[in-house]
Amino acid sequence: MAQKKEVIGGPLEINGRVLSLSRAIRAGDFVFLTGQIPMRDGVPMTDGSIQEQTRAVLDDITQTLATADCTRENVVKAMVWLRERADFPGFNEIYGEYFPVEPPTRSAIVSDLLVDVRVEVEVVAYRPLGASA
């Protein structure tokens, strides 16, 4: 029997506007999270250091993974966008705290599309259906 994709979490909102994307999708044994930007009380976090913004993003990712019955240990791939190349060391310092053992594969690029925030992170997790966390 073919499995259908499952939307995880409620609608994604920024500044009270519902976005046209899903927070996360489970497709079989994989969970795909949309790119997360640092948020504070439902509003993009336009201030703070790269370390503060990275913590905010990775905390949100941790919460979204939990709604999909996953943990950071289930993450197999991360994609990172940084606004400034100079932010990479500060980002990497915090990222390493969140993935200290057997970190996922990762790609990182600098993008001028990040106008208001310093970092965006997207992850893919692998957790077979029916497996215990």
DRENZA-276364 format. One record per atom (N, C-alpha, C, O): residue in one letter; z, y, x. Coordinates in steps of 0.2 Angstrom, whole numbers, padded with zeros to 4 digits, always signed. Example, Ala and Ser with C-alpha at 12.3 -4.5 7.8 and 13.67 -1.06 7.14 Angstrom:
BEGIN
A+0039-0028+0066;A+0039-0022+0062;A+0039-0016+0066;A+0042-0017+0071;S+0035-0011+0064;S+0036-0005+0068;S+0039+0000+0064;S+0040+0006+0067;
//
This chain:
BEGIN
M+0000-0006+0004;M+0000+0000+0000;M+0000+0006+0004;M+0004+0007+0009;A-0005+0011+0003;A-0005+0017+0007;A+0001+0022+0006;A+0003+0022+0000;Q+0003+0025+0011;Q+0009+0029+0010;Q+0006+0036+0010;Q+0001+0038+0013;K+0009+0040+0005;K+0007+0047+0004;K+0011+0052+0009;K+0016+0050+0011;K+0008+0057+0010;K+0012+0062+0014;K+0017+0065+0009;K+0017+0065+0003;E+0023+0067+0013;E+0029+0070+0009;E+0030+0077+0012;E+0032+0077+0018;V+0031+0082+0007;V+0033+0088+0009;V+0041+0088+0010;V+0044+0086+0006;I+0043+0091+0016;I+0050+0091+0018;I+0053+0098+0017;I+0049+0103+0020;G+0058+0099+0014;G+0061+0106+0013;G+0058+0110+0008;G+0053+0108+0005;G+0061+0115+0006;G+0058+0119+0001;G+0053+0124+0003;G+0051+0123+0009;P+0050+0128-0001;P+0045+0133+0001;P+0048+0137+0007;P+0054+0139+0007;L+0043+0139+0011;L+0045+0144+0017;L+0044+0151+0015;L+0038+0153+0012;E+0049+0155+0016;E+0049+0162+0014;E+0050+0167+0019;E+0055+0165+0024;I+0047+0172+0020;I+0048+0177+0025;I+0048+0184+0021;I+0044+0186+0017;N+0054+0188+0021;N+0054+0194+0018;N+0053+0193+0010;N+0050+0198+0007;G+0056+0188+0007;G+0055+0187+0000;G+0048+0184-0002;G+0047+0184-0008;R+0043+0183+0003;R+0037+0181+0001;R+0036+0174+0003;R+0037+0172+0008;V+0034+0170-0002;V+0032+0163-0001;V+0026+0162+0003;V+0021+0165+0001;L+0026+0158+0009;L+0021+0157+0013;L+0016+0151+0011;L+0019+0147+0007;S+0010+0151+0012;S+0005+0146+0010;S+0005+0140+0016;S+0000+0139+0018;L+0011+0138+0017;L+0012+0132+0022;L+0018+0129+0020;L+0023+0131+0017;S+0019+0122+0023;S+0025+0118+0022;S+0029+0119+0028;S+0027+0119+0033;R+0036+0119+0027;R+0041+0119+0032;R+0040+0112+0036;R+0040+0113+0043;A+0039+0107+0033;A+0038+0100+0037;A+0034+0095+0032;A+0035+0096+0026;I+0031+0091+0035;I+0027+0086+0032;I+0029+0079+0035;I+0028+0078+0041;R+0031+0074+0031;R+0031+0067+0034;R+0025+0064+0032;R+0022+0064+0026;A+0022+0061+0037;A+0016+0057+0036;A+0017+0050+0040;A+0016+0049+0046;G+0019+0045+0036;G+0021+0039+0039;G+0027+0039+0043;G+0032+0042+0041;D+0027+0037+0049;D+0032+0037+0054;D+0033+0044+0058;D+0038+0045+0062;F+0029+0049+0056;F+0029+0055+0060;F+0031+0061+0055;F+0029+0061+0049;V+0034+0066+0058;V+0036+0072+0054;V+0034+0078+0058;V+0035+0078+0064;F+0030+0082+0055;F+0026+0087+0058;F+0030+0094+0055;F+0030+0095+0049;L+0033+0098+0060;L+0036+0104+0058;L+0031+0110+0059;L+0027+0110+0064;T+0031+0114+0055;T+0027+0120+0056;T+0030+0124+0061;T+0036+0124+0063;G+0026+0129+0064;G+0029+0133+0070;G+0034+0137+0067;G+0034+0140+0062;Q+0040+0137+0070;Q+0046+0141+0068;Q+0047+0147+0073;Q+0046+0147+0079;I+0048+0153+0069;I+0049+0159+0073;I+0057+0160+0072;I+0060+0158+0067;P+0060+0164+0076;P+0067+0166+0076;P+0068+0170+0069;P+0065+0175+0068;M+0073+0168+0065;M+0074+0171+0059;M+0082+0173+0059;M+0086+0169+0062;R+0083+0178+0055;R+0090+0180+0054;R+0091+0182+0047;R+0088+0187+0045;D+0094+0178+0042;D+0095+0180+0035;D+0088+0181+0032;D+0087+0185+0028;G+0083+0176+0033;G+0077+0176+0030;G+0072+0181+0033;G+0067+0182+0029;V+0074+0185+0038;V+0069+0190+0041;V+0068+0189+0048;V+0072+0186+0052;P+0062+0189+0050;P+0060+0188+0057;P+0065+0192+0062;P+0066+0198+0061;M+0067+0189+0067;M+0072+0192+0072;M+0068+0196+0077;M+0065+0193+0082;T+0067+0202+0076;T+0063+0206+0080;T+0067+0209+0086;T+0064+0212+0090;D+0073+0208+0086;D+0077+0210+0092;D+0080+0204+0096;D+0079+0198+0094;G+0084+0205+0101;G+0087+0200+0105;G+0083+0198+0110;G+0077+0199+0111;S+0087+0195+0115;S+0084+0192+0121;S+0080+0186+0120;S+0080+0183+0114;I+0076+0184+0124;I+0072+0177+0124;I+0077+0172+0123;I+0075+0167+0119;Q+0082+0172+0126;Q+0087+0166+0125;Q+0090+0166+0118;Q+0091+0161+0115;E+0092+0172+0115;E+0094+0172+0108;E+0089+0170+0103;E+0091+0166+0099;Q+0083+0172+0104;Q+0078+0170+0100;Q+0076+0163+0100;Q+0075+0160+0095;T+0076+0160+0106;T+0075+0153+0107;T+0080+0149+0104;T+0079+0144+0101;R+0087+0151+0105;R+0092+0147+0101;R+0091+0147+0094;R+0092+0142+0090;A+0089+0153+0091;A+0088+0154+0084;A+0083+0149+0081;A+0083+0146+0076;V+0077+0149+0085;V+0072+0144+0083;V+0074+0137+0084;V+0072+0133+0079;L+0077+0135+0089;L+0079+0128+0090;L+0084+0126+0085;L+0085+0120+0083;D+0089+0131+0083;D+0094+0129+0078;D+0090+0128+0071;D+0092+0123+0068;D+0085+0132+0070;D+0081+0131+0063;D+0078+0124+0064;D+0077+0121+0059;I+0075+0123+0069;I+0071+0116+0070;I+0076+0111+0069;I+0074+0106+0066;T+0082+0111+0072;T+0087+0106+0071;T+0089+0105+0064;T+0089+0099+0061;Q+0089+0110+0060;Q+0091+0110+0053;Q+0085+0107+0049;Q+0086+0103+0045;T+0079+0109+0051;T+0073+0106+0047;T+0072+0099+0048;T+0071+0095+0044;L+0073+0097+0055;L+0073+0090+0056;L+0078+0086+0052;L+0077+0080+0050;A+0084+0088+0052;A+0090+0085+0048;A+0087+0084+0041;A+0089+0079+0038;T+0084+0088+0038;T+0081+0087+0031;T+0076+0082+0030;T+0075+0079+0025;A+0073+0080+0036;A+0069+0075+0036;A+0072+0068+0039;A+0068+0063+0041;D+0079+0068+0039;D+0083+0063+0042;D+0081+0061+0049;D+0080+0055+0051;C+0080+0067+0053;C+0078+0066+0060;C+0083+0070+0064;C+0087+0074+0062;T+0083+0069+0071;T+0087+0073+0075;T+0082+0076+0081;T+0076+0074+0081;R+0084+0080+0085;R+0080+0082+0091;R+0078+0076+0095;R+0073+0076+0099;E+0082+0071+0096;E+0080+0065+0100;E+0074+0062+0097;E+0071+0058+0101;N+0072+0063+0091;N+0066+0060+0088;N+0060+0064+0090;N+0054+0062+0088;V+0061+0070+0093;V+0055+0074+0094;V+0051+0071+0100;V+0054+0070+0105;V+0044+0071+0099;V+0040+0068+0104;V+0035+0073+0107;V+0032+0072+0112;K+0034+0079+0103;K+0030+0084+0106;K+0032+0090+0104;K+0034+0091+0098;A+0031+0095+0108;A+0033+0102+0106;A+0027+0107+0109;A+0024+0106+0114;M+0026+0112+0105;M+0021+0117+0106;M+0024+0123+0106;M+0027+0125+0101;V+0024+0127+0111;V+0027+0134+0112;V+0022+0139+0113;V+0018+0139+0117;W+0024+0145+0109;W+0020+0151+0110;W+0025+0156+0113;W+0030+0157+0109;L+0024+0160+0118;L+0028+0165+0120;L+0024+0172+0120;L+0018+0172+0122;R+0027+0177+0119;R+0024+0184+0119;R+0022+0186+0126;R+0017+0189+0127;E+0027+0185+0130;E+0027+0187+0137;E+0028+0181+0142;E+0032+0177+0141;R+0023+0181+0147;R+0024+0176+0152;R+0031+0176+0156;R+0034+0171+0157;A+0033+0182+0157;A+0040+0183+0160;A+0046+0180+0156;A+0051+0179+0159;D+0045+0179+0150;D+0050+0175+0146;D+0051+0168+0147;D+0056+0165+0145;F+0046+0165+0150;F+0046+0158+0151;F+0053+0155+0154;F+0056+0150+0152;P+0055+0158+0160;P+0061+0155+0163;P+0067+0156+0158;P+0071+0151+0157;G+0068+0161+0154;G+0074+0162+0149;G+0073+0157+0144;G+0078+0154+0141;F+0067+0156+0141;F+0065+0151+0136;F+0067+0144+0139;F+0070+0140+0135;N+0064+0142+0145;N+0065+0136+0147;N+0073+0134+0149;N+0075+0128+0148;E+0077+0139+0151;E+0084+0138+0152;E+0087+0135+0145;E+0091+0130+0145;I+0086+0138+0140;I+0089+0137+0133;I+0086+0130+0130;I+0089+0126+0128;Y+0079+0130+0131;Y+0075+0124+0129;Y+0078+0117+0132;Y+0079+0112+0129;G+0080+0118+0138;G+0083+0112+0142;G+0090+0110+0140;G+0092+0104+0140;E+0093+0115+0137;E+0100+0113+0134;E+0099+0109+0127;E+0103+0105+0126;Y+0094+0111+0124;Y+0093+0107+0117;Y+0089+0100+0118;Y+0090+0096+0114;F+0086+0099+0124;F+0082+0093+0125;F+0084+0091+0132;F+0080+0091+0137;P+0091+0089+0134;P+0093+0088+0140;P+0091+0081+0143;P+0090+0080+0149;V+0090+0076+0139;V+0088+0069+0141;V+0081+0067+0137;V+0081+0068+0131;E+0077+0064+0141;E+0071+0062+0139;E+0067+0067+0134;E+0066+0066+0128;P+0066+0073+0137;P+0063+0078+0133;P+0056+0076+0131;P+0053+0072+0134;P+0054+0079+0125;P+0047+0078+0122;P+0042+0081+0127;P+0043+0085+0131;T+0036+0078+0126;T+0030+0082+0129;T+0030+0089+0127;T+0032+0090+0121;R+0027+0093+0131;R+0027+0100+0129;R+0021+0104+0132;R+0019+0103+0137;S+0018+0108+0128;S+0013+0113+0130;S+0016+0120+0128;S+0020+0121+0124;A+0014+0125+0133;A+0016+0132+0131;A+0011+0137+0133;A+0007+0136+0138;I+0010+0142+0129;I+0005+0147+0130;I+0008+0154+0129;I+0013+0154+0125;V+0004+0159+0132;V+0006+0165+0130;V+0001+0168+0125;V-0005+0167+0126;S+0004+0171+0120;S-0001+0173+0114;S+0001+0180+0112;S+0007+0182+0111;D-0004+0185+0111;D-0003+0191+0109;D-0002+0191+0101;D-0002+0197+0098;L-0003+0186+0098;L-0002+0185+0091;L+0005+0186+0089;L+0007+0187+0083;L+0010+0185+0093;L+0017+0185+0092;L+0019+0193+0092;L+0021+0195+0098;V+0018+0196+0087;V+0018+0204+0087;V+0026+0206+0087;V+0028+0210+0091;D+0029+0203+0082;D+0036+0205+0081;D+0042+0201+0084;D+0047+0203+0085;V+0040+0195+0086;V+0045+0190+0089;V+0043+0188+0096;V+0037+0189+0098;R+0047+0185+0100;R+0046+0183+0107;R+0044+0176+0108;R+0040+0174+0113;V+0045+0172+0103;V+0044+0165+0104;V+0042+0161+0097;V+0045+0163+0092;E+0038+0156+0097;E+0037+0152+0091;E+0037+0145+0094;E+0034+0143+0099;V+0040+0140+0090;V+0040+0133+0093;V+0038+0128+0087;V+0041+0129+0081;E+0034+0124+0088;E+0032+0119+0083;E+0033+0112+0086;E+0032+0111+0092;V+0036+0107+0082;V+0037+0100+0085;V+0034+0095+0080;V+0033+0096+0075;V+0034+0089+0084;V+0032+0083+0080;V+0037+0078+0082;V+0039+0077+0088;A+0040+0075+0077;A+0045+0070+0078;A+0042+0063+0075;A+0038+0062+0071;Y+0045+0058+0079;Y+0043+0051+0077;Y+0050+0047+0075;Y+0054+0046+0079;R+0050+0045+0069;R+0055+0041+0066;R+0053+0036+0061;R+0051+0038+0055;P+0052+0030+0063;P+0049+0025+0058;P+0053+0025+0051;P+0059+0026+0051;L+0050+0025+0046;L+0053+0025+0039;L+0058+0019+0039;L+0056+0013+0041;G+0063+0020+0036;G+0068+0015+0035;G+0073+0014+0041;G+0077+0010+0041;A+0071+0017+0047;A+0075+0017+0053;A+0082+0021+0052;A+0082+0026+0049;S+0087+0019+0055;S+0093+0022+0055;S+0093+0028+0060;S+0090+0027+0065;A+0096+0034+0059;A+0096+0040+0063;A+0099+0038+0070;A+0099+0043+0074;
//
